[in-house]
Amino acid sequence: MGPSAGGRTISQEAFEALVAENMDDLGMDPEEALEDALQTLTLQGVDLSGIIKCIPGVSSTRDNPLIQTLDKLKDVAFSTSNTSKDNAEVEEIVELLNKFYGLCSVEGTENATIASRNGGVELLTRICSSFDVQFETTLVLAMKALSSILHDAQSREIFQQNGGPKVVADILSGNRKNPVILDSSFSVVVAASTNDEILKESFMELKIDELILQILKEQPKDTLYSLYDAIRVLLTPDDTRVLASQNSTTALHWTCNTQDSAHHTASSNHVRRVRLHQPLAIGHNHWQLQLATAQLPVGLHVCAYAPWLDVHADALGELACLHPLLHLRVLPLVRAVSFVCAGPFAYAYHCQAEGLTTVYGYARRFAKLGIADALVKALCDGLSSPILASACIALKAVAVNDEICKSISESGGIDAILQCLDQSTEQNNKAIARVCCSLLSKLAGSDTNKTLIVEKGGLNCLMKLSSRFSEDPLVLQEIMSIITVLSLRSPENAASAVEAGVADFVLHAMQKFPTSYQLQRQACFMIRNLVVRNPENRIILLSNGIEKLVRKAKVSHASCKDAATAALRDLGLDDYNT
């Protein structure tokens, strides 16, 4: 690992000077001097990653095999012009790049950090910009080596400062017919853009989205594994240094003013804050799932300022299910949202999106270009396609709003996913079952898609899947997530789900995996949506003995307490809070 953001660091020269001081001034033996320097700096909170632990006068940084490889590579790569290089020189460069990659890709070593601190990023970026397709092997190996050392904020910043994004974009643009170079180039995009909002923006400014779509149309779908990873990374808000990219930056703030219908009690004002664990930009269903656990009182009035309303209006509709008496009114002209719940008390809730993610806009750009259609085609080959899982994950990253979810369905996305789920059932492929379920759950966020999924036999498909993978709680949890979304604000789908056997499914799953808190919690969410608008489903579930299992989950898992309490309430039990 490289230096953490904001952590204390030390240069190689300063480290060696400290070791030398221990020997010269304090009379320590070489090994003792080195050990003392390491302990002292560690206690002071200094990050020593990338520091070569050498002893002045005894050993040198030049004794390190990686430094030796770097020095030789610098000498050979640019000793003559590319046109003047003979086969022996090219072969030596290839051999050195292979050795460099081998050293930096060894897990448990600090070689990648050592390389980036000693000019490795600058050197490899320069090699990539200097060698064209005539030196394909050299270029591919340089890209491979570069992706292995772009592992922390420091190395990515060096890559940015040396024009790395432009170098990679030019290579992609100039080699659209060469799948080997393309795949290695996209691997650099993945490594550089992971956890780095600035580099995501740099690649998007270079119109990498257009390049990706062109390449998808021109190249065979199953030759570019890293292309799909690049889409996923570019559309993932994972930079913890940037507020707008943090996964936990979307929060609901409210000020609660308790007022009697005839009297105002100013002294009763207080403030509460709820933090959500998923941003709207990458999954509006999570708002429903997180907020469903909040105990919203009868007599609720919410007027929320929402500067993000223009791009998230579809997501706000998910909030309507939070309380049986909750009504939703969207006021787009003033960018506000109003919730009203009849009763003697009034509550003013102020909603603030702390982290409107930039990648949401990137996903919309991808969608406008037609990326959804191209990715759906990658799904149509089913389990015979080696890139199926990667394509599903990429498509899920693109599906950030109702319009895009519907466009994916119109391109045949739902049919393709259901086909893949059937095949994963037949072939017992857990990995594909999970990613396809996760994608289907995302697409089901659109009300139009909910209806289509049920009409196309989606519920029966899911029940077959649950039977095949009845021993895998992770797959079962994904199935529950889909049914939760399908039954949201849809009593018809909730009724169809129970008819398809969901009542027995949830009962057996909760019985079989009592220690899986995630499955238990998801089961509570699903039960809520199945019964909140369907009194007949309450009778069926209660007669099956679901109450005992929900109460057990509430007692056994702290993370299930709120969800289980809400499920018991919606099941119509008066003692739900005991």
C-alpha positions in Angstrom: 0.0 0.0 0.0 1.1 3.5 -0.7 1.1 6.5 1.6 -2.3 7.4 2.8 -3.8 10.7 2.0 -2.5 13.3 4.5 -0.1 10.8 6.2 3.4 11.7 7.2 6.1 10.5 4.7 9.9 10.6 4.5 12.3 10.7 1.6 14.8 7.9 0.9 17.6 10.4 1.5 16.2 11.5 4.9 15.7 7.8 5.9 19.3 6.9 5.1 20.6 10.0 6.9 18.7 8.9 10.0 20.3 5.5 9.9 23.7 7.0 9.3 23.2 9.3 12.3 22.4 6.4 14.5 25.7 4.7 13.5 27.9 7.8 13.6 26.5 9.8 16.5 25.1 7.0 18.7 27.6 4.3 17.9 25.0 1.7 16.9 25.8 -1.4 14.9 24.4 -1.2 11.3 21.5 -3.6 11.9 20.7 -2.0 15.2 20.8 1.5 13.5 18.4 0.3 10.8 16.0 -1.3 13.3 16.0 1.8 15.6 15.2 4.1 12.6 12.3 1.9 11.6 10.9 1.8 15.1 11.3 5.5 15.7 9.6 6.5 12.4 6.8 4.0 12.9 6.1 5.4 16.4 6.0 8.9 14.9 3.3 7.8 12.4 5.6 8.0 9.3 4.5 5.9 6.3 7.6 3.9 5.3 6.0 2.2 2.3 8.3 2.5 -0.7 11.4 3.2 1.4 14.2 0.8 0.6 15.6 -0.4 3.9 19.3 -0.1 3.2 22.2 0.8 5.5 24.6 3.5 4.3 28.1 2.2 3.7 26.8 -1.4 3.9 24.1 -1.6 1.2 22.6 0.8 -1.3 19.3 1.4 -3.1 21.2 0.4 -6.2 21.4 -3.1 -4.8 17.6 -3.5 -5.1 16.7 -5.7 -8.1 13.8 -3.4 -9.0 15.9 -0.2 -9.0 18.5 -2.1 -11.1 15.8 -3.0 -13.6 14.5 0.6 -13.7 17.9 2.0 -14.3 18.6 -0.5 -17.2 15.2 0.2 -18.7 15.9 3.9 -18.7 19.2 3.4 -20.4 18.0 0.9 -23.1 14.6 2.4 -23.9 15.8 5.8 -24.9 19.5 5.2 -25.8 18.6 5.4 -29.5 15.6 6.4 -31.5 12.9 3.7 -32.1 13.7 3.6 -35.8 17.4 2.9 -35.0 16.8 0.1 -32.5 17.9 -3.4 -33.6 16.2 -6.6 -32.6 18.6 -7.2 -29.7 17.7 -3.9 -28.1 14.0 -4.5 -28.5 14.3 -7.9 -27.0 16.2 -6.5 -24.1 13.5 -3.9 -23.4 10.8 -6.7 -23.6 12.9 -8.8 -21.1 13.3 -5.9 -18.7 9.6 -5.0 -18.9 8.7 -8.6 -18.1 11.1 -8.6 -15.2 9.7 -5.3 -13.9 6.1 -6.5 -14.1 7.1 -9.7 -12.3 8.7 -7.8 -9.5 5.8 -5.3 -9.1 3.0 -7.9 -9.3 4.2 -10.0 -6.3 1.7 -9.7 -3.5 3.0 -8.8 -0.1 5.9 -6.6 -1.3 6.3 -2.9 -1.6 7.8 -3.0 -5.1 5.0 -1.2 -6.7 5.4 1.7 -4.3 9.2 1.6 -4.7 8.8 1.8 -8.4 6.4 4.8 -8.3 8.7 6.6 -5.9 11.7 6.1 -8.1 10.4 7.3 -11.5 8.6 4.2 -12.6 5.3 5.9 -13.6 7.1 8.6 -15.5 9.3 6.1 -17.3 6.5 3.7 -18.3 4.2 6.6 -19.4 7.0 7.8 -21.6 7.6 4.4 -23.1 3.9 4.1 -23.9 3.9 7.4 -25.6 7.1 6.6 -27.6 6.5 3.1 -28.9 3.8 2.6 -31.5 2.0 -0.5 -32.9 5.2 -1.6 -34.7 6.5 -2.5 -31.2 3.3 -4.2 -30.1 4.8 -6.5 -27.6 6.8 -3.6 -26.0 3.8 -1.4 -25.8 1.5 -4.1 -24.4 4.1 -5.0 -21.7 4.6 -1.3 -20.8 0.9 -0.9 -20.3 0.7 -4.1 -18.3 3.6 -2.9 -16.1 2.1 0.6 -15.7 -1.3 -0.8 -14.6 0.6 -2.8 -11.9 2.1 0.3 -10.2 -0.9 2.7 -10.4 -2.1 1.5 -7.0 -2.4 4.6 -4.8 -3.1 8.3 -4.8 0.5 9.3 -5.2 1.2 7.1 -8.3 -2.0 8.2 -9.9 -1.2 11.8 -9.3 2.2 11.3 -11.1 0.4 9.6 -13.9 -2.0 12.6 -14.2 0.9 15.1 -14.1 2.7 13.3 -16.9 -0.2 13.4 -19.3 -1.0 9.7 -18.8 -4.7 10.0 -19.6 -3.9 11.6 -23.0 -1.3 9.0 -23.8 -3.7 6.2 -23.1 -6.6 7.9 -25.0 -4.3 8.4 -28.1 -3.3 4.7 -28.0 -6.9 3.6 -27.8 -7.9 5.9 -30.7 -5.0 4.8 -32.9 -5.3 1.1 -32.3 -9.0 0.4 -32.4 -8.4 -2.7 -34.6 -5.9 -4.3 -32.2 -7.7 -6.1 -29.4 -4.4 -6.9 -27.5 -3.4 -3.3 -27.3 -6.9 -2.2 -26.5 -7.3 -4.6 -23.6 -3.9 -3.6 -22.1 -4.9 0.1 -22.5 -8.2 -0.3 -20.8 -6.4 -2.1 -17.9 -4.5 1.1 -17.4 -7.8 3.1 -17.4 -9.1 0.8 -14.7 -6.0 1.0 -12.5 -5.8 4.8 -12.9 -9.5 5.6 -12.4 -10.1 3.4 -9.4 -10.6 5.6 -6.3 -9.6 8.7 -8.3 -12.3 11.2 -9.3 -9.8 13.5 -11.0 -8.6 10.8 -13.4 -12.2 9.7 -14.1 -12.9 13.3 -15.1 -9.7 13.5 -17.3 -10.7 10.4 -19.2 -14.2 11.6 -19.7 -13.0 15.0 -20.9 -11.0 13.0 -23.5 -14.3 11.4 -24.6 -13.3 7.9 -23.7 -17.1 7.1 -23.6 -17.2 7.6 -27.3 -14.1 5.5 -27.8 -15.6 2.7 -25.8 -18.8 2.6 -27.8 -16.9 2.7 -31.1 -14.7 -0.1 -30.0 -17.6 -2.2 -28.7 -19.2 -1.9 -32.2 -16.0 -2.8 -34.0 -14.4 -5.5 -31.9 -15.8 -9.0 -30.9 -17.6 -8.7 -27.6 -15.6 -11.4 -25.8 -12.1 -10.1 -26.5 -11.9 -7.0 -24.3 -12.4 -8.0 -20.6 -10.9 -4.8 -19.3 -13.2 -2.6 -21.4 -16.2 -3.6 -19.3 -14.2 -3.1 -16.1 -13.3 0.4 -17.4 -17.0 1.3 -17.7 -17.7 0.0 -14.2 -14.8 2.0 -12.6 -15.6 5.2 -14.5 -19.2 5.0 -13.2 -18.4 4.1 -9.6 -18.1 6.9 -7.0 -15.3 5.5 -5.0 -12.9 8.4 -4.3 -13.0 8.9 -0.5 -11.0 12.1 -0.8 -13.8 13.8 -2.8 -17.0 14.6 -1.1 -19.0 14.2 -4.3 -17.8 10.7 -4.7 -18.2 9.1 -1.3 -20.5 6.2 -0.9 -21.8 7.5 2.3 -22.3 11.2 1.5 -26.0 11.3 0.8 -27.8 12.1 4.1 -31.2 13.1 5.2 -31.3 15.9 7.7 -34.5 16.9 9.5 -35.6 19.4 12.0 -38.5 18.2 14.0 -40.9 20.9 15.3 -43.6 19.3 17.4 -46.7 21.4 17.3 -50.1 20.8 18.8 -53.0 21.7 16.6 -53.9 24.6 18.9 -50.6 25.4 20.6 -47.0 26.0 19.4 -44.3 24.6 21.7 -41.0 26.2 20.7 -39.1 24.5 23.4 -39.7 21.1 21.9 -37.6 21.6 18.8 -34.8 19.2 18.2 -32.7 18.0 15.3 -32.0 14.5 14.1 -29.8 13.2 11.4 -30.0 9.9 9.4 -27.1 8.8 7.2 -27.8 6.7 4.2 -25.3 4.1 3.0 -25.8 4.4 -0.8 -25.9 7.5 -3.0 -28.9 8.2 -5.2 -26.6 8.2 -8.2 -25.9 4.5 -8.1 -29.1 3.0 -6.8 -32.2 4.8 -5.9 -33.7 1.6 -4.5 -31.4 1.9 -1.6 -33.2 5.1 -0.5 -36.3 3.0 0.0 -34.5 0.2 1.8 -32.6 2.6 4.1 -35.5 5.0 4.8 -38.0 2.1 5.3 -36.3 1.4 8.6 -37.0 5.0 9.9 -40.0 5.2 12.2 -42.0 8.0 10.4 -44.8 9.2 12.7 -48.4 9.7 11.8 -48.8 13.5 11.5 -45.7 13.8 9.2 -45.2 16.8 7.1 -42.0 17.1 5.1 -40.9 19.9 2.9 -37.4 19.2 1.6 -35.2 21.4 -0.4 -33.8 19.3 -3.1 -31.3 20.9 -5.5 -30.8 17.5 -7.1 -34.5 17.1 -8.0 -34.0 17.6 -11.7 -31.9 14.6 -12.0 -33.3 12.5 -9.2 -37.1 13.0 -9.5 -37.5 9.3 -10.5 -35.7 8.2 -7.3 -37.9 10.3 -5.1 -40.9 8.3 -6.0 -39.4 5.4 -4.1 -40.0 7.3 -0.8 -43.8 7.0 -1.2 -43.8 3.5 0.3 -42.2 4.5 3.6 -45.4 4.8 5.6 -49.0 3.7 4.8 -50.3 7.2 5.4 -47.5 9.0 3.6 -48.3 11.0 0.5 -45.7 12.4 -1.8 -45.8 15.7 -3.7 -43.0 16.9 -5.9 -42.6 20.6 -6.5 -40.1 20.9 -9.4 -40.3 24.7 -9.9 -38.9 25.3 -6.4 -36.8 22.2 -6.4 -38.5 20.9 -3.3 -40.3 17.8 -2.2 -43.3 17.8 0.1 -44.5 14.8 2.1 -47.8 15.0 4.0 -49.2 12.6 6.6 -52.4 13.5 8.3 -52.4 14.0 12.1 -52.1 16.5 14.9 -48.3 17.1 14.6 -46.3 18.8 12.0 -42.7 18.0 11.2 -40.4 19.9 8.9 -37.7 17.9 7.4 -34.9 19.5 5.4 -33.2 17.1 3.0 -29.8 17.9 1.7 -27.7 15.9 -0.8 -24.2 16.2 0.5 -22.7 14.3 -2.3 -24.3 14.5 -5.7 -22.0 12.2 -7.6 -20.3 13.4 -10.8 -20.4 9.8 -12.1 -24.2 10.1 -12.4 -23.7 12.5 -15.2 -21.1 10.2 -16.8 -23.6 7.4 -16.8 -26.2 9.6 -18.6 -23.5 10.5 -21.2 -22.8 6.8 -21.8 -26.6 6.1 -22.1 -27.2 8.9 -24.6 -24.5 7.4 -26.8 -26.3 4.1 -26.9 -24.0 2.1 -24.6 -27.0 0.2 -23.1 -27.9 -1.4 -26.4 -24.3 -2.4 -27.0 -24.0 -4.0 -23.5 -27.3 -5.8 -23.8 -26.0 -7.5 -27.0 -23.1 -8.7 -24.9 -25.6 -10.5 -22.6 -27.5 -12.2 -25.5 -24.9 -14.9 -25.9 -25.7 -16.1 -22.4 -23.4 -18.3 -20.3 -21.3 -19.2 -23.4 -19.9 -15.6 -23.3 -16.8 -15.3 -21.1 -17.5 -11.6 -20.5 -21.1 -12.1 -19.3 -20.5 -11.2 -15.6 -18.4 -8.2 -16.5 -21.1 -7.0 -19.0 -23.8 -7.3 -16.3 -21.8 -5.3 -13.8 -21.1 -2.6 -16.4 -24.7 -2.4 -17.4 -25.8 -2.1 -13.8 -23.4 0.9 -13.4 -25.0 2.6 -16.4 -28.6 2.1 -15.1 -28.8 5.1 -12.8 -32.3 6.4 -13.6 -35.8 5.4 -14.7 -35.2 6.4 -18.3 -32.1 4.4 -18.7 -33.6 1.4 -17.0 -36.5 1.5 -19.5 -34.1 1.8 -22.5 -32.3 -1.3 -21.3 -35.5 -3.2 -21.2 -36.5 -1.9 -24.7 -33.2 -3.2 -26.0 -34.1 -6.7 -24.8 -32.2 -6.5 -21.5 -34.9 -8.1 -19.4 -35.3 -11.0 -21.8 -31.5 -11.5 -21.9 -31.2 -11.5 -18.1 -34.1 -13.9 -17.6 -32.5 -16.2 -20.2 -29.2 -16.1 -18.3 -30.9 -16.8 -15.0 -32.5 -19.9 -16.6 -29.2 -21.0 -17.9 -27.5 -20.4 -14.5 -30.1 -22.6 -12.9 -29.5 -25.4 -15.4 -25.7 -25.1 -15.2 -25.6 -24.4 -11.4 -23.5 -21.2 -12.0 -23.7 -19.2 -8.7 -21.5 -16.4 -9.9 -23.7 -15.6 -12.9 -26.9 -16.0 -10.9 -25.8 -13.4 -8.4 -24.7 -10.7 -10.9 -27.8 -11.2 -13.1 -30.0 -11.0 -10.0 -28.3 -7.8 -9.0 -28.7 -6.3 -12.4 -32.4 -7.3 -12.6 -33.0 -5.7 -9.2 -31.6 -2.5 -10.5 -33.8 -2.5 -13.6 -36.9 -3.4 -11.5 -36.6 0.1 -10.0 -38.6 1.3 -13.0 -42.3 0.7 -12.5 -42.6 -0.2 -16.2 -40.0 -2.8 -15.9 -41.6 -4.3 -12.8 -44.7 -5.1 -14.8 -42.6 -6.6 -17.7 -40.5 -8.8 -15.4 -43.6 -10.3 -13.9 -45.4 -10.7 -17.2 -42.4 -12.4 -18.7 -42.4 -15.0 -16.0 -39.7 -13.5 -13.8 -41.2 -14.6 -10.5 -41.3 -18.3 -11.6 -37.8 -17.9 -12.9 -36.7 -16.6 -9.5 -38.4 -19.4 -7.6 -36.6 -22.0 -9.7 -33.4 -20.2 -9.0 -34.1 -20.3 -5.3 -34.7 -24.0 -5.4 -31.4 -24.6 -7.3 -29.3 -22.4 -4.9 -31.2 -23.1 -1.7 -27.9 -23.7 0.1 -26.4 -20.3 -0.9 -27.6 -17.4 1.2 -25.9 -14.8 -1.1 -28.0 -15.9 -4.1 -31.1 -16.1 -2.0 -30.5 -12.6 -0.7 -30.3 -11.3 -4.2 -33.5 -13.0 -5.1 -35.2 -11.3 -2.1 -33.9 -8.0 -3.2 -35.5 -8.3 -6.6 -38.9 -9.4 -5.1 -38.6 -6.4 -2.6 -38.4 -4.0 -5.5 -41.0 -5.8 -7.7 -43.6 -5.6 -4.9 -42.8 -1.9 -4.0 -46.0 0.2 -4.6 -47.4 -2.8 -6.5 -50.1 -4.8 -4.7 -50.6 -6.8 -7.9 -47.0 -7.9 -8.0 -47.0 -8.6 -4.3 -50.0 -10.9 -4.8 -48.4 -12.6 -7.8 -45.2 -13.1 -5.7 -47.0 -15.0 -3.0 -48.9 -17.0 -5.6 -45.5 -18.0 -7.1 -44.4 -19.4 -3.7 -42.5 -16.5 -2.1 -44.2 -17.1 1.3 -42.7 -20.6 1.5 -39.4 -19.4 0.1 -38.8 -16.7 2.7 -39.9 -19.0 5.5 -37.4 -21.7 4.5 -34.6 -19.2 3.9 -35.0 -17.5 7.3 -35.1 -20.9 9.0 -32.0 -22.3 7.2 -29.8 -19.3 7.6 -30.5 -17.7 11.0 -27.0 -16.3 11.4 -26.9 -14.5 8.0 -27.9 -11.0 9.2 -27.9 -9.6 5.6 -30.4 -12.3 4.4 -32.5 -11.9 7.5 -32.6 -8.1 7.1 -33.5 -8.4 3.4 -36.2 -10.8 4.2 -37.8 -8.3 6.6 -37.7 -5.6 3.8 -39.3 -8.1 1.4 -42.0 -9.1 3.9 -42.9 -5.4 4.4 -43.5 -4.8 0.7 -45.4 -8.0 0.4 -48.0 -7.1 3.1 -48.1 -3.4 3.4 -50.8 -3.1 0.7 -52.0 -6.7 0.7 -53.9 -7.7 3.9 -54.5 -11.2 2.4 -50.7 -11.8 2.3 -50.5 -11.0 6.0 -52.8 -13.9 6.7 -50.8 -16.3 4.6 -47.4 -15.3 6.0 -48.6 -15.3 9.6 -50.2 -18.7 9.2 -46.9 -20.0 7.9 -45.2 -18.9 11.2 -43.3 -15.9 9.9 -43.8 -13.9 13.0 -41.6 -16.1 15.1 -38.7 -15.9 12.6 -39.0 -12.1 12.3 -38.9 -11.7 16.1 -35.9 -14.0 16.2 -34.1 -11.9 13.6 -34.9 -8.7 15.6 -33.4 -10.2 18.8 -30.4 -11.9 17.2 -29.1 -9.1 14.9 -28.8 -5.5 15.8 -28.8 -4.5 12.1 -32.2 -6.2 11.7 -33.9 -4.5 14.7 -35.5 -1.6 12.8 -36.4 -3.6 9.7 -37.9 -6.4 11.7 -39.9 -4.0 13.9 -41.3 -2.4 10.7 -42.1 -5.8 9.2 -44.0 -6.8 12.4 -45.9 -3.6 12.3 -46.9 -4.0 8.7 -47.9 -7.6 9.4 -50.6 -6.0 11.6 -49.2 -7.0 15.0 -50.0 -4.5 17.8 -47.0 -5.6 19.9 -44.5 -5.0 17.0 -42.3 -2.8 19.2 -41.8 -5.3 22.1 
